[in-house]
Amino acid sequence: MQGKLFARALGLGGALSICGSVALLAAMPVAQAAPRYPLSTPHTVALWHMDETSGSVMHDSSGNGHNGTLSNVTVGKPGFKGKAYSFNGKNSEDTVPTSSGFDVPGTGYKITAYVKFTRAPQNIGEDSYDLVRKGLTTVQFWKVEVSKTGKAACHFTGSSGIADMPGNGPILADGVWHQIICWKTLNQVKLYVDGTVVASRSVTVGTVKNTNVLSIGYKNDPNVPDSDFYKGIIDEVSIIAYT
């Protein structure tokens, strides 16, 4: 991994040339720029490292107890950092009980996920890959997903407005790890891929609240069969609220 290589490079006591160090830094994922609008204190709502190598429980490392239940998910795969989960695109499901922590405040909310896959949803008969989702289209909801053609996508339907970015940036079905971030602020939503803004909407979404479960790797709908199954590997999913 780039981060581990960088750590080793630092441990060489300056043995790398300046050019070599710059090249190594350039290869690392770029940190996303801060939104234009001021944010208050960030609070980690959930942090799922997905490092489990056995069992059917996804443990939340935030201390908030947002553990998930795995069904037909393969654990212990090589991850972006440590281990990761593999989803089969047919019936793999990761479900976290509903919580007020997953309600989006009017200020800021950021969802991050690392993904690696080789086939776009349209190639396996899906309309999209739901990576992280809370709620359905019949209520206020938010989601981070991969579009039908394999691009990053993000959506918020809130109390004051809607921000929809249905498929932006490069096609990600290349078997390489990619970071996707969906970041809502007071009156703007930005979608990042590997540290670069690929879409932005100036809109006041407001709050987003519902009582549905949070689903990772699929869409949970109690009224119809589950769908939008992800086929690929996912790692290091996190949610941060700004209050």
C-alpha atoms as an extended CHARMM CRD file, in Angstrom:
* protein
*
       243  EXT
         1         1  MET       CA              0.0000000000        0.0000000000        0.0000000000  PROA      1               0.0000000000
         2         2  GLN       CA              1.1030000000        3.5730000000       -0.6500000000  PROA      2               0.0000000000
         3         3  GLY       CA              0.8140000000        4.5390000000        3.0280000000  PROA      3               0.0000000000
         4         4  LYS       CA              2.9420000000        1.6360000000        4.2000000000  PROA      4               0.0000000000
         5         5  LEU       CA              5.5480000000        2.3560000000        1.5270000000  PROA      5               0.0000000000
         6         6  PHE       CA              5.7010000000        5.9500000000        2.6590000000  PROA      6               0.0000000000
         7         7  ALA       CA              6.1950000000        4.8960000000        6.2740000000  PROA      7               0.0000000000
         8         8  ARG       CA              9.0920000000        2.6720000000        5.2570000000  PROA      8               0.0000000000
         9         9  ALA       CA             10.5680000000        5.4740000000        3.2140000000  PROA      9               0.0000000000
        10        10  LEU       CA             10.5220000000        7.7860000000        6.2140000000  PROA      10              0.0000000000
        11        11  GLY       CA             12.3230000000        5.1440000000        8.2100000000  PROA      11              0.0000000000
        12        12  LEU       CA             15.2910000000        5.1720000000        5.8400000000  PROA      12              0.0000000000
        13        13  GLY       CA             16.7240000000        8.1870000000        7.6020000000  PROA      13              0.0000000000
        14        14  GLY       CA             16.8990000000       10.3700000000        4.5070000000  PROA      14              0.0000000000
        15        15  ALA       CA             18.3190000000        7.7350000000        2.2120000000  PROA      15              0.0000000000
        16        16  LEU       CA             15.7610000000        8.5890000000       -0.4700000000  PROA      16              0.0000000000
        17        17  SER       CA             16.6090000000       11.4140000000       -2.8260000000  PROA      17              0.0000000000
        18        18  ILE       CA             14.4300000000       14.4990000000       -2.8320000000  PROA      18              0.0000000000
        19        19  CYS       CA             13.1080000000       13.5280000000       -6.2690000000  PROA      19              0.0000000000
        20        20  GLY       CA             12.3070000000       10.0380000000       -5.0570000000  PROA      20              0.0000000000
        21        21  SER       CA             10.4590000000       11.3730000000       -2.0240000000  PROA      21              0.0000000000
        22        22  VAL       CA              8.4370000000       13.7570000000       -4.1620000000  PROA      22              0.0000000000
        23        23  ALA       CA              7.5360000000       10.9450000000       -6.5530000000  PROA      23              0.0000000000
        24        24  LEU       CA              6.4250000000        8.7730000000       -3.6520000000  PROA      24              0.0000000000
        25        25  LEU       CA              4.2850000000       11.5440000000       -2.2160000000  PROA      25              0.0000000000
        26        26  ALA       CA              2.7100000000       12.1040000000       -5.6270000000  PROA      26              0.0000000000
        27        27  ALA       CA              1.6600000000        8.4530000000       -5.7420000000  PROA      27              0.0000000000
        28        28  MET       CA             -0.2770000000        8.6880000000       -2.4800000000  PROA      28              0.0000000000
        29        29  PRO       CA             -4.0420000000        9.4030000000       -2.3930000000  PROA      29              0.0000000000
        30        30  VAL       CA             -4.5960000000       13.1620000000       -2.3190000000  PROA      30              0.0000000000
        31        31  ALA       CA             -6.3760000000       14.5120000000        0.7580000000  PROA      31              0.0000000000
        32        32  GLN       CA             -9.6390000000       16.1890000000       -0.1350000000  PROA      32              0.0000000000
        33        33  ALA       CA             -9.7970000000       19.9640000000        0.1370000000  PROA      33              0.0000000000
        34        34  ALA       CA            -11.9120000000       21.4520000000        2.9040000000  PROA      34              0.0000000000
        35        35  PRO       CA            -15.3370000000       22.7370000000        1.8400000000  PROA      35              0.0000000000
        36        36  ARG       CA            -15.7180000000       26.4730000000        1.2930000000  PROA      36              0.0000000000
        37        37  TYR       CA            -18.1620000000       26.8540000000        4.1340000000  PROA      37              0.0000000000
        38        38  PRO       CA            -17.0580000000       26.6660000000        7.7880000000  PROA      38              0.0000000000
        39        39  LEU       CA            -17.8370000000       23.4990000000        9.6760000000  PROA      39              0.0000000000
        40        40  SER       CA            -18.1900000000       22.9190000000       13.3840000000  PROA      40              0.0000000000
        41        41  THR       CA            -16.6230000000       20.1020000000       15.3740000000  PROA      41              0.0000000000
        42        42  PRO       CA            -16.3630000000       16.7460000000       13.5620000000  PROA      42              0.0000000000
        43        43  HSD       CA            -17.6270000000       13.6400000000       15.3680000000  PROA      43              0.0000000000
        44        44  THR       CA            -17.0150000000       10.1100000000       14.1540000000  PROA      44              0.0000000000
        45        45  VAL       CA            -20.4140000000        8.4300000000       13.9260000000  PROA      45              0.0000000000
        46        46  ALA       CA            -19.1390000000        5.0620000000       12.6830000000  PROA      46              0.0000000000
        47        47  LEU       CA            -15.8110000000        3.5780000000       11.6470000000  PROA      47              0.0000000000
        48        48  TRP       CA            -15.7830000000        0.1240000000       10.1140000000  PROA      48              0.0000000000
        49        49  HSD       CA            -12.2700000000       -1.1790000000        9.4300000000  PROA      49              0.0000000000
        50        50  MET       CA            -13.6920000000       -4.4850000000        8.1540000000  PROA      50              0.0000000000
        51        51  ASP       CA            -10.6640000000       -6.3690000000        9.4410000000  PROA      51              0.0000000000
        52        52  GLU       CA            -12.6190000000       -9.3970000000       10.6940000000  PROA      52              0.0000000000
        53        53  THR       CA            -11.3590000000      -12.7540000000        9.4630000000  PROA      53              0.0000000000
        54        54  SER       CA            -14.2320000000      -14.8790000000       10.7710000000  PROA      54              0.0000000000
        55        55  GLY       CA            -17.7890000000      -14.6240000000       12.0200000000  PROA      55              0.0000000000
        56        56  SER       CA            -20.7910000000      -12.6300000000       10.8660000000  PROA      56              0.0000000000
        57        57  VAL       CA            -20.3800000000       -9.3960000000       12.8460000000  PROA      57              0.0000000000
        58        58  MET       CA            -18.9160000000       -6.1600000000       11.4730000000  PROA      58              0.0000000000
        59        59  HSD       CA            -17.4580000000       -4.2630000000       14.4240000000  PROA      59              0.0000000000
        60        60  ASP       CA            -17.7040000000       -0.5030000000       14.7540000000  PROA      60              0.0000000000
        61        61  SER       CA            -14.4320000000        1.0440000000       15.9820000000  PROA      61              0.0000000000
        62        62  SER       CA            -15.9440000000        4.4630000000       16.7260000000  PROA      62              0.0000000000
        63        63  GLY       CA            -17.0950000000        3.4250000000       20.1770000000  PROA      63              0.0000000000
        64        64  ASN       CA            -20.7340000000        4.1100000000       19.2810000000  PROA      64              0.0000000000
        65        65  GLY       CA            -21.7200000000        0.4600000000       18.9470000000  PROA      65              0.0000000000
        66        66  HSD       CA            -22.9040000000        0.5420000000       15.3360000000  PROA      66              0.0000000000
        67        67  ASN       CA            -22.0790000000       -3.0970000000       14.6590000000  PROA      67              0.0000000000
        68        68  GLY       CA            -23.4070000000       -4.7410000000       11.5200000000  PROA      68              0.0000000000
        69        69  THR       CA            -24.6110000000       -8.2190000000       10.5870000000  PROA      69              0.0000000000
        70        70  LEU       CA            -23.0290000000       -9.9420000000        7.6110000000  PROA      70              0.0000000000
        71        71  SER       CA            -24.8520000000      -12.3290000000        5.2950000000  PROA      71              0.0000000000
        72        72  ASN       CA            -23.1060000000      -14.0900000000        2.4050000000  PROA      72              0.0000000000
        73        73  VAL       CA            -20.1180000000      -11.7550000000        2.7630000000  PROA      73              0.0000000000
        74        74  THR       CA            -16.5920000000      -13.1420000000        2.5050000000  PROA      74              0.0000000000
        75        75  VAL       CA            -14.3010000000      -11.6820000000        5.1680000000  PROA      75              0.0000000000
        76        76  GLY       CA            -10.5250000000      -11.5920000000        5.4500000000  PROA      76              0.0000000000
        77        77  LYS       CA             -9.7490000000      -10.4480000000        1.9210000000  PROA      77              0.0000000000
        78        78  PRO       CA             -6.6740000000       -8.2390000000        1.3080000000  PROA      78              0.0000000000
        79        79  GLY       CA             -7.8370000000       -4.6780000000        1.8520000000  PROA      79              0.0000000000
        80        80  PHE       CA             -6.8160000000       -1.1280000000        1.2020000000  PROA      80              0.0000000000
        81        81  LYS       CA             -5.6600000000       -1.2050000000        4.8020000000  PROA      81              0.0000000000
        82        82  GLY       CA             -5.5070000000       -4.5620000000        6.5870000000  PROA      82              0.0000000000
        83        83  LYS       CA             -8.3960000000       -6.8490000000        5.6300000000  PROA      83              0.0000000000
        84        84  ALA       CA            -11.5990000000       -6.2030000000        3.7030000000  PROA      84              0.0000000000
        85        85  TYR       CA            -14.9880000000       -7.6710000000        2.7360000000  PROA      85              0.0000000000
        86        86  SER       CA            -15.9060000000       -9.2500000000       -0.5810000000  PROA      86              0.0000000000
        87        87  PHE       CA            -19.4890000000       -8.9970000000       -1.9120000000  PROA      87              0.0000000000
        88        88  ASN       CA            -20.7280000000      -11.4650000000       -4.5420000000  PROA      88              0.0000000000
        89        89  GLY       CA            -23.1800000000       -9.2650000000       -6.4690000000  PROA      89              0.0000000000
        90        90  LYS       CA            -26.0700000000      -11.6660000000       -5.8040000000  PROA      90              0.0000000000
        91        91  ASN       CA            -27.0460000000      -11.8440000000       -2.1380000000  PROA      91              0.0000000000
        92        92  SER       CA            -24.2300000000      -10.3570000000       -0.0480000000  PROA      92              0.0000000000
        93        93  GLU       CA            -25.6400000000       -8.0570000000        2.6330000000  PROA      93              0.0000000000
        94        94  ASP       CA            -24.1940000000       -5.9990000000        5.4920000000  PROA      94              0.0000000000
        95        95  THR       CA            -26.8970000000       -4.4910000000        7.7120000000  PROA      95              0.0000000000
        96        96  VAL       CA            -26.5720000000       -2.0070000000       10.5840000000  PROA      96              0.0000000000
        97        97  PRO       CA            -29.5660000000       -1.2040000000       12.8390000000  PROA      97              0.0000000000
        98        98  THR       CA            -31.0930000000        2.2370000000       12.5220000000  PROA      98              0.0000000000
        99        99  SER       CA            -29.7610000000        4.9750000000       14.7780000000  PROA      99              0.0000000000
       100       100  SER       CA            -30.1840000000        8.7110000000       15.2220000000  PROA      100             0.0000000000
       101       101  GLY       CA            -26.4400000000        8.9430000000       14.5310000000  PROA      101             0.0000000000
       102       102  PHE       CA            -27.2040000000        8.1650000000       10.9130000000  PROA      102             0.0000000000
       103       103  ASP       CA            -29.5650000000       11.1480000000       10.6940000000  PROA      103             0.0000000000
       104       104  VAL       CA            -27.8290000000       13.8540000000        8.6820000000  PROA      104             0.0000000000
       105       105  PRO       CA            -27.6710000000       17.2040000000       10.5230000000  PROA      105             0.0000000000
       106       106  GLY       CA            -28.2320000000       20.4900000000        8.7540000000  PROA      106             0.0000000000
       107       107  THR       CA            -24.5420000000       21.3280000000        9.0700000000  PROA      107             0.0000000000
       108       108  GLY       CA            -22.1280000000       18.6730000000        7.7730000000  PROA      108             0.0000000000
       109       109  TYR       CA            -21.9370000000       14.9500000000        7.0440000000  PROA      109             0.0000000000
       110       110  LYS       CA            -19.2240000000       12.9490000000        5.2980000000  PROA      110             0.0000000000
       111       111  ILE       CA            -19.3370000000        9.3190000000        4.1310000000  PROA      111             0.0000000000
       112       112  THR       CA            -16.1370000000        7.6050000000        2.9680000000  PROA      112             0.0000000000
       113       113  ALA       CA            -15.5810000000        4.1750000000        1.4320000000  PROA      113             0.0000000000
       114       114  TYR       CA            -12.7450000000        2.3940000000       -0.3520000000  PROA      114             0.0000000000
       115       115  VAL       CA            -13.7620000000        0.0590000000       -3.1670000000  PROA      115             0.0000000000
       116       116  LYS       CA            -12.1460000000       -2.2600000000       -5.6880000000  PROA      116             0.0000000000
       117       117  PHE       CA            -14.0990000000       -4.0040000000       -8.4490000000  PROA      117             0.0000000000
       118       118  THR       CA            -13.7310000000       -5.0840000000      -12.0630000000  PROA      118             0.0000000000
       119       119  ARG       CA            -17.2900000000       -5.1500000000      -13.4160000000  PROA      119             0.0000000000
       120       120  ALA       CA            -19.7530000000       -2.2700000000      -13.6390000000  PROA      120             0.0000000000
       121       121  PRO       CA            -23.3220000000       -2.8430000000      -12.3940000000  PROA      121             0.0000000000
       122       122  GLN       CA            -24.6980000000       -2.9930000000      -15.9460000000  PROA      122             0.0000000000
       123       123  ASN       CA            -22.4230000000       -5.9470000000      -16.6400000000  PROA      123             0.0000000000
       124       124  ILE       CA            -24.0450000000       -8.1000000000      -13.9500000000  PROA      124             0.0000000000
       125       125  GLY       CA            -27.6570000000       -6.9980000000      -14.4600000000  PROA      125             0.0000000000
       126       126  GLU       CA            -27.8330000000       -4.3360000000      -11.7210000000  PROA      126             0.0000000000
       127       127  ASP       CA            -28.8600000000       -0.6890000000      -12.0770000000  PROA      127             0.0000000000
       128       128  SER       CA            -26.2700000000        0.3930000000       -9.5090000000  PROA      128             0.0000000000
       129       129  TYR       CA            -24.1170000000       -0.7710000000       -6.6050000000  PROA      129             0.0000000000
       130       130  ASP       CA            -25.4020000000        0.5910000000       -3.3090000000  PROA      130             0.0000000000
       131       131  LEU       CA            -22.2170000000        1.0090000000       -1.2690000000  PROA      131             0.0000000000
       132       132  VAL       CA            -23.6780000000        2.7420000000        1.7870000000  PROA      132             0.0000000000
       133       133  ARG       CA            -27.3510000000        3.6270000000        2.0420000000  PROA      133             0.0000000000
       134       134  LYS       CA            -29.8110000000        4.9030000000        4.6670000000  PROA      134             0.0000000000
       135       135  GLY       CA            -33.4400000000        5.0450000000        3.6000000000  PROA      135             0.0000000000
       136       136  LEU       CA            -35.5670000000        4.5810000000        0.4960000000  PROA      136             0.0000000000
       137       137  THR       CA            -36.8840000000        6.9640000000       -2.1580000000  PROA      137             0.0000000000
       138       138  THR       CA            -40.2540000000        7.1280000000       -0.3920000000  PROA      138             0.0000000000
       139       139  VAL       CA            -38.6920000000        9.0060000000        2.5480000000  PROA      139             0.0000000000
       140       140  GLN       CA            -35.8060000000       11.3460000000        3.2130000000  PROA      140             0.0000000000
       141       141  PHE       CA            -32.6730000000        9.3360000000        2.4330000000  PROA      141             0.0000000000
       142       142  TRP       CA            -29.0030000000        9.3910000000        1.5280000000  PROA      142             0.0000000000
       143       143  LYS       CA            -26.7340000000        7.0160000000       -0.3410000000  PROA      143             0.0000000000
       144       144  VAL       CA            -23.2740000000        6.5710000000       -1.8050000000  PROA      144             0.0000000000
       145       145  GLU       CA            -23.2010000000        4.2400000000       -4.7730000000  PROA      145             0.0000000000
       146       146  VAL       CA            -21.6420000000        3.2150000000       -8.0670000000  PROA      146             0.0000000000
       147       147  SER       CA            -23.6620000000        4.1350000000      -11.1400000000  PROA      147             0.0000000000
       148       148  LYS       CA            -24.7790000000        1.6940000000      -13.8120000000  PROA      148             0.0000000000
       149       149  THR       CA            -21.7050000000        2.4800000000      -15.9020000000  PROA      149             0.0000000000
       150       150  GLY       CA            -19.2420000000        2.1760000000      -13.0190000000  PROA      150             0.0000000000
       151       151  LYS       CA            -18.8440000000        5.7800000000      -11.8320000000  PROA      151             0.0000000000
       152       152  ALA       CA            -19.1230000000        7.2270000000       -8.3230000000  PROA      152             0.0000000000
       153       153  ALA       CA            -22.5250000000        8.5980000000       -7.3270000000  PROA      153             0.0000000000
       154       154  CYS       CA            -24.0390000000       10.3610000000       -4.3400000000  PROA      154             0.0000000000
       155       155  HSD       CA            -27.5120000000       11.4820000000       -3.2710000000  PROA      155             0.0000000000
       156       156  PHE       CA            -29.2460000000       13.3320000000       -0.4230000000  PROA      156             0.0000000000
       157       157  THR       CA            -32.9830000000       13.9420000000       -0.1720000000  PROA      157             0.0000000000
       158       158  GLY       CA            -33.5080000000       16.1710000000        2.8470000000  PROA      158             0.0000000000
       159       159  SER       CA            -35.9310000000       18.4610000000        4.6050000000  PROA      159             0.0000000000
       160       160  SER       CA            -34.9920000000       21.4830000000        2.4940000000  PROA      160             0.0000000000
       161       161  GLY       CA            -33.6690000000       20.1890000000       -0.8030000000  PROA      161             0.0000000000
       162       162  ILE       CA            -32.2260000000       17.4440000000       -2.9830000000  PROA      162             0.0000000000
       163       163  ALA       CA            -28.6550000000       16.9200000000       -4.1510000000  PROA      163             0.0000000000
       164       164  ASP       CA            -28.2370000000       14.2870000000       -6.8210000000  PROA      164             0.0000000000
       165       165  MET       CA            -24.9630000000       13.3080000000       -8.4800000000  PROA      165             0.0000000000
       166       166  PRO       CA            -25.9260000000       10.1900000000      -10.4400000000  PROA      166             0.0000000000
       167       167  GLY       CA            -22.5800000000        9.2010000000      -11.9400000000  PROA      167             0.0000000000
       168       168  ASN       CA            -19.4540000000       11.3160000000      -12.1590000000  PROA      168             0.0000000000
       169       169  GLY       CA            -15.7160000000       11.0550000000      -12.6770000000  PROA      169             0.0000000000
       170       170  PRO       CA            -13.7850000000        8.1210000000      -14.1170000000  PROA      170             0.0000000000
       171       171  ILE       CA            -15.0510000000        4.5830000000      -14.5840000000  PROA      171             0.0000000000
       172       172  LEU       CA            -13.8480000000        2.7110000000      -11.4940000000  PROA      172             0.0000000000
       173       173  ALA       CA            -14.1700000000       -0.8940000000      -12.7130000000  PROA      173             0.0000000000
       174       174  ASP       CA            -10.4250000000       -1.3500000000      -13.1330000000  PROA      174             0.0000000000
       175       175  GLY       CA             -9.4550000000       -3.6540000000      -10.2510000000  PROA      175             0.0000000000
       176       176  VAL       CA             -7.6810000000       -0.8280000000       -8.3930000000  PROA      176             0.0000000000
       177       177  TRP       CA             -8.5480000000        0.6270000000       -4.9850000000  PROA      177             0.0000000000
       178       178  HSD       CA            -10.5090000000        3.8740000000       -5.1620000000  PROA      178             0.0000000000
       179       179  GLN       CA            -11.6170000000        6.2370000000       -2.4140000000  PROA      179             0.0000000000
       180       180  ILE       CA            -15.1290000000        7.6730000000       -2.7130000000  PROA      180             0.0000000000
       181       181  ILE       CA            -16.2700000000       10.5140000000       -0.4580000000  PROA      181             0.0000000000
       182       182  CYS       CA            -19.7030000000       12.1300000000       -0.3590000000  PROA      182             0.0000000000
       183       183  TRP       CA            -19.4840000000       15.3210000000        1.7050000000  PROA      183             0.0000000000
       184       184  LYS       CA            -22.4870000000       17.5020000000        2.5720000000  PROA      184             0.0000000000
       185       185  THR       CA            -22.0450000000       20.9110000000        4.1730000000  PROA      185             0.0000000000
       186       186  LEU       CA            -24.5220000000       23.6310000000        5.1070000000  PROA      186             0.0000000000
       187       187  ASN       CA            -25.3450000000       24.5850000000        1.5200000000  PROA      187             0.0000000000
       188       188  GLN       CA            -23.1770000000       22.4190000000       -0.7040000000  PROA      188             0.0000000000
       189       189  VAL       CA            -22.5430000000       18.7600000000       -1.5210000000  PROA      189             0.0000000000
       190       190  LYS       CA            -19.3140000000       17.5050000000       -3.0870000000  PROA      190             0.0000000000
       191       191  LEU       CA            -18.3800000000       14.1150000000       -4.4800000000  PROA      191             0.0000000000
       192       192  TYR       CA            -14.7210000000       13.1000000000       -4.4310000000  PROA      192             0.0000000000
       193       193  VAL       CA            -12.8990000000       10.2520000000       -6.1550000000  PROA      193             0.0000000000
       194       194  ASP       CA             -9.3240000000        9.6430000000       -5.0230000000  PROA      194             0.0000000000
       195       195  GLY       CA             -9.1090000000       13.1390000000       -3.5620000000  PROA      195             0.0000000000
       196       196  THR       CA            -10.4390000000       14.9680000000       -6.6270000000  PROA      196             0.0000000000
       197       197  VAL       CA            -13.8290000000       16.7020000000       -6.7730000000  PROA      197             0.0000000000
       198       198  VAL       CA            -15.7890000000       15.0900000000       -9.6090000000  PROA      198             0.0000000000
       199       199  ALA       CA            -19.1590000000       16.7250000000       -8.8800000000  PROA      199             0.0000000000
       200       200  SER       CA            -20.5150000000       19.5690000000       -6.7840000000  PROA      200             0.0000000000
       201       201  ARG       CA            -23.9840000000       20.9370000000       -6.0670000000  PROA      201             0.0000000000
       202       202  SER       CA            -24.8340000000       24.2320000000       -4.3720000000  PROA      202             0.0000000000
       203       203  VAL       CA            -27.9860000000       23.3140000000       -2.4730000000  PROA      203             0.0000000000
       204       204  THR       CA            -29.3070000000       23.4830000000        1.0710000000  PROA      204             0.0000000000
       205       205  VAL       CA            -30.3130000000       19.8860000000        1.7720000000  PROA      205             0.0000000000
       206       206  GLY       CA            -31.2710000000       20.4640000000        5.4020000000  PROA      206             0.0000000000
       207       207  THR       CA            -31.5830000000       17.4540000000        7.6780000000  PROA      207             0.0000000000
       208       208  VAL       CA            -32.0860000000       13.8740000000        6.4970000000  PROA      208             0.0000000000
       209       209  LYS       CA            -33.9460000000       11.5430000000        8.8530000000  PROA      209             0.0000000000
       210       210  ASN       CA            -35.5770000000        8.1330000000        8.5390000000  PROA      210             0.0000000000
       211       211  THR       CA            -35.9750000000        4.9320000000       10.5480000000  PROA      211             0.0000000000
       212       212  ASN       CA            -34.6340000000        2.4920000000        7.9490000000  PROA      212             0.0000000000
       213       213  VAL       CA            -31.6160000000        0.3130000000        8.5880000000  PROA      213             0.0000000000
       214       214  LEU       CA            -28.2490000000        1.3070000000        7.1660000000  PROA      214             0.0000000000
       215       215  SER       CA            -27.1830000000       -1.0810000000        4.4300000000  PROA      215             0.0000000000
       216       216  ILE       CA            -23.7310000000       -1.6830000000        2.9850000000  PROA      216             0.0000000000
       217       217  GLY       CA            -23.3620000000       -3.4320000000       -0.3550000000  PROA      217             0.0000000000
       218       218  TYR       CA            -27.0650000000       -3.6100000000       -1.2140000000  PROA      218             0.0000000000
       219       219  LYS       CA            -30.4410000000       -1.8420000000       -0.9840000000  PROA      219             0.0000000000
       220       220  ASN       CA            -32.6690000000       -3.0140000000        1.8430000000  PROA      220             0.0000000000
       221       221  ASP       CA            -36.3460000000       -2.6630000000        0.9800000000  PROA      221             0.0000000000
       222       222  PRO       CA            -38.9170000000       -4.4480000000        3.1930000000  PROA      222             0.0000000000
       223       223  ASN       CA            -41.5570000000       -4.1850000000        0.4480000000  PROA      223             0.0000000000
       224       224  VAL       CA            -39.6920000000       -5.7840000000       -2.4710000000  PROA      224             0.0000000000
       225       225  PRO       CA            -36.7400000000       -8.1450000000       -2.8600000000  PROA      225             0.0000000000
       226       226  ASP       CA            -33.4030000000       -6.5870000000       -1.9790000000  PROA      226             0.0000000000
       227       227  SER       CA            -31.4170000000       -5.2540000000       -4.9240000000  PROA      227             0.0000000000
       228       228  ASP       CA            -28.4880000000       -3.1360000000       -6.1560000000  PROA      228             0.0000000000
       229       229  PHE       CA            -26.0630000000       -5.7760000000       -4.9130000000  PROA      229             0.0000000000
       230       230  TYR       CA            -22.4050000000       -4.7920000000       -4.9830000000  PROA      230             0.0000000000
       231       231  LYS       CA            -19.8940000000       -7.1050000000       -6.6630000000  PROA      231             0.0000000000
       232       232  GLY       CA            -16.4160000000       -6.2740000000       -5.4330000000  PROA      232             0.0000000000
       233       233  ILE       CA            -14.3390000000       -5.5560000000       -2.3510000000  PROA      233             0.0000000000
       234       234  ILE       CA            -14.9940000000       -2.7680000000        0.1520000000  PROA      234             0.0000000000
       235       235  ASP       CA            -12.9090000000       -1.4710000000        3.0390000000  PROA      235             0.0000000000
       236       236  GLU       CA            -12.5670000000        1.3420000000        5.5940000000  PROA      236             0.0000000000
       237       237  VAL       CA            -16.0790000000        2.7500000000        5.5710000000  PROA      237             0.0000000000
       238       238  SER       CA            -16.6050000000        5.7300000000        7.8490000000  PROA      238             0.0000000000
       239       239  ILE       CA            -19.2070000000        8.3710000000        8.6730000000  PROA      239             0.0000000000
       240       240  ILE       CA            -18.3750000000       11.7450000000       10.2260000000  PROA      240             0.0000000000
       241       241  ALA       CA            -20.9570000000       14.2990000000       11.3870000000  PROA      241             0.0000000000
       242       242  TYR       CA            -20.2650000000       17.9990000000       11.9150000000  PROA      242             0.0000000000
       243       243  THR       CA            -22.3610000000       19.4830000000       14.6950000000  PROA      243             0.0000000000
